[in-house]
């Protein structure tokens, strides 16, 4: 009898929550928020409805955890480039040219196309925080480059950082519309050429363009 009670009240293994979050991350990237149903999440994660509601109050709560996880993953990837050795140009170029699944689009930018996400303050908050952090971090790198004499004094770090972020997001949209990575690569080359014009002579930056992405 005691064993039966313990069996019926045993909590789902910790791995279940992780599986739900990672599965939701993938489905949100593929289908968006509106197109991702609780049933689709449960089926792909291979868990029962009871397990989902043990960890989350519902789809919105789970989606918020998944979006926040995706934002943190993107932040980590960006920081790896932006904190790497090299000049400010090199570090921003590394961010712009890092490996991406361009034709899948940006997993965070994808969420901005969902009205339900944009109109929900809790779901939108990770998006605002991620893009705000990214613009601020790039601006820090550019300002540091100015202090080191790597970039022209007339460069506006805040405005250029906003441009870099916009180039990436806009590049995703153009590439997906064309079903070709070429528009993304062209946008990145354009941004790099504009930034290269602000590099002071003799700083040793490697002005290379983006490679092929698929």
N, C-alpha and C positions, 0 to 999 in steps of 0.2 A: 504493500500500500504506500509506504513511504517513498519507495523507488518510483512508483507511478506519479506521485505528486511532484517529485523532483523533475521527472521527465517532462511533465506538462508545463512546468514553470521555468524551464531552462531558457536562458536568453539566447537569441541567435548569435552565432559566432561573430567576432569583430570584423571578420573579412566581408561579411554581408554588407555592411555600411559602405565600405570601400568599393565594393563591386557596384552598388547602386549609384554611387557618385560618379565613378569612372564611366559607367554605361550611359548615364545621363549626359555627361560631357560629350561623348561621341554622338549621341542622338541629337542633342541641341545643335551641334556643329553641322550635322547632316540635314536635319529637318527644321530647325528653328524651334522656338518654344511652342507655338500653336500646333505645329505638326508632330510634336512629341507627346504621345499619350502615356498615362501611367501603365496601361497594358503593354505597350511597346517596351517600356523600361523593364517591367517585370519579366517579360518573355526573354529579352536579350540578356538580362542579368541572371536569369535562371533562379529567381527567388519568388517566394509567395507573397501575396498581398499583405499578410500579417507581418512579415519581416519588414516590408517598406514602412508600414505605419508604426512599427516599433521604433524606428529610427527617425522618422520624419512625420510631420503633421499632414502632409499631402504633396501634390506635385509642385506647388510654388516653393515650399520649404526645401524640397530636394533640389529643385532647379537653382535656387539661390546658392546652395552649397556647391553645386556643380559649376556654376558661373564663377563663383569666388575662387574655386580651385583652378579653373582655367585661367583666370586673371593672374593668380599667383604664379602659375607655370610660365605665362607669357612674360611676367615681370622678371622672373629668374633668368629666362633666356635673353631678354634684352639687357639685363644688368651684366651678364657674362660678357657681352660685347662692349658695353659702355664703360666697364671698369677694367678692360684689358689694357696691356701695355701699348704705348704708341701715342701719337699726337691726337688732338681732338678730332681732326679730320679722319684719321685712321679708325678711331673708335666709332664715330658716327657712320663711317663707310662700312664698318664691320656689321653694324646693326642693320643697315639698309640692304646689305648683300648676303646676310646670313641665309641658311637653307630654310625654305618655306614650302608648304604645300599650296602654292599660289592658286591653283584652280579650285581648291576647296574653299578658298576665301579665308578671312580672318575669323577664328572661332569667337572672338569677343565682338568684332565688328559685325558679325552675323547677327548678334543679339539686338543690335540697334535697329534692325529691319523689322523686328517684331513689335507691333503696337502694344501688345499686352505687357511686354517687358519695359518698354520706354515709359508707359503710363503707371507702372508700379514702382514706387520709390525704393522698395527693398530689393527688387530684382535689378533695377537700374543702377543702384549705388556702386556695385563692383565695377561696372562699366565706367562710370564717372571717375572713380578712384584710379582705375588702371590708366585711362587716357590722361588724366591729370598728372599722375606720377610720371608717365612717359615723357610728356612735354616738359615737365620740370626737370627731369633727369637729363634729358638731352640739352636743355638750356644750361644746366650746371656744367656739362662737359664743354660746351662751346664757350662759356664765360671763363672757364679754366684755361682754355686754349688762348683766349685773348690775353689773360694775365701772363701767360708764358711767352707771349709774343708770336704765337703760331698763327693767329688769325687777325685780320684787320680790325682796327679799333672801331670802325664804322659799322661793323656787323651787329645786328640786334639779336642776341641769343634767344630771347623769348619768341620773337617772330619767326626766326629760322627753325626753331624747335617745333613750332606749330606747323610749319611748312613740311618738315620731314615726316611728322606723324600723318599729315594729310596726304602726302605723296604715297605712303604705304597703303593707307586705307583706300584711296582713290585708285591706286594701281590694282588692288585686289578686284575692285568692281569692274574696271575696264578689262582685266584679264578674263574674268568669269564671263563677261558679256561676249567676248570674242572667242572664248574657249581656247585661249592661247596665252602663254606666259609672256609673249613679246611686249604687250602694252605695259605690263608691270616692269619689265626690265628697262624699257625705254624711259619710263617715269623715274626710275631709280638713277639711270645714267644722267638724266636731266638735272636731278637734284644734286648729284655729285659734281657735275660740271659747274653749277652755280656756287656750290660750297668751295670748290677748288679755286674759284676766282678770288675768294677771300683769304686764301692761304698766303702767308708771307713767304718770300723767297728763302730757300735754304733750310726749311724746317724738316725736310726728309720724309714728308708724307708720300705714301704710295698711292698715286691717283689712278687706281684701277677700277674698271667697271664691273657690273655684276655678271656672274656666269649664268649658264643655262639652268632653268628651274623647271621641274615638272610636278 
